[in-house]
Amino acid sequence: MVFSMASRRSEQQSEIRLRVMRLISEKPEMSSRQIADAVGISNGSAYYVLTALVEKGLVKLENFKNNPQKGRYAYLLTPKGIREKSILTHNFIERKRKEYKELKNEKLKKNHG
């Protein structure tokens, strides 16, 4: 299994975007710091990912209506974001399926070779 550094990095970025979008859909009120902690990335990276998702129209930022802390926001997936999340999920599953198949074939070759 040979990966170029660029394709591996692209896959990692897709997985991070997917994890962030999943978190947002489950808990829109999470702060960027909480998202960073949950995904295992720096606060700067979380801010960068969230900003990119907002700029692409996949996520929108809204004020909490009934929050006493008026500075609090919720990250909400847009319809475009929901579609993108399902595409990322599909691609992730396909990639993992392919990796599993390759590992299985490698093991078979090792055992019978």
C-alpha positions, 0 to 999 in steps of 0.5 A, spaced: 500 500 500 503 506 497 500 513 499 503 519 497 504 524 502 499 529 499 493 524 498 495 521 505 494 529 508 488 530 504 485 523 507 487 526 514 483 533 512 477 529 510 477 525 516 478 531 521 472 535 517 468 529 517 469 529 525 468 536 526 461 536 522 459 530 526 460 533 532 456 539 530 450 535 528 450 532 535 452 538 539 451 545 535 453 549 542 460 546 542 465 551 542 471 551 538 475 549 544 471 543 545 471 541 538 478 541 538 479 537 544 474 532 542 477 531 535 484 531 538 487 538 534 489 544 536 485 550 537 488 554 531 486 548 527 479 547 529 478 555 528 481 554 521 476 548 519 470 551 522 472 558 518 473 554 512 466 550 513 463 557 514 466 560 508 464 554 504 457 554 506 457 548 509 456 550 516 452 557 519 453 560 525 447 562 529 446 566 536 443 562 541 436 565 542 435 563 550 442 563 552 444 568 558 451 569 555 449 573 549 456 571 546 455 564 545 454 561 538 451 555 535 454 551 529 449 549 524 450 544 518 446 547 512 443 543 507 449 543 503 453 541 509 448 535 511 450 533 503 457 534 504 457 530 511 454 524 508 459 524 502 465 524 506 462 519 511 461 515 504 468 516 502 471 514 509 467 508 509 469 506 502 476 508 504 476 503 510 473 498 506 479 498 501 484 498 506 481 492 510 481 488 503 488 490 502 490 488 509 486 481 508 489 480 501 496 481 504 495 477 510 493 471 505 499 472 501 503 472 507 500 465 510 500 462 503 506 464 500 
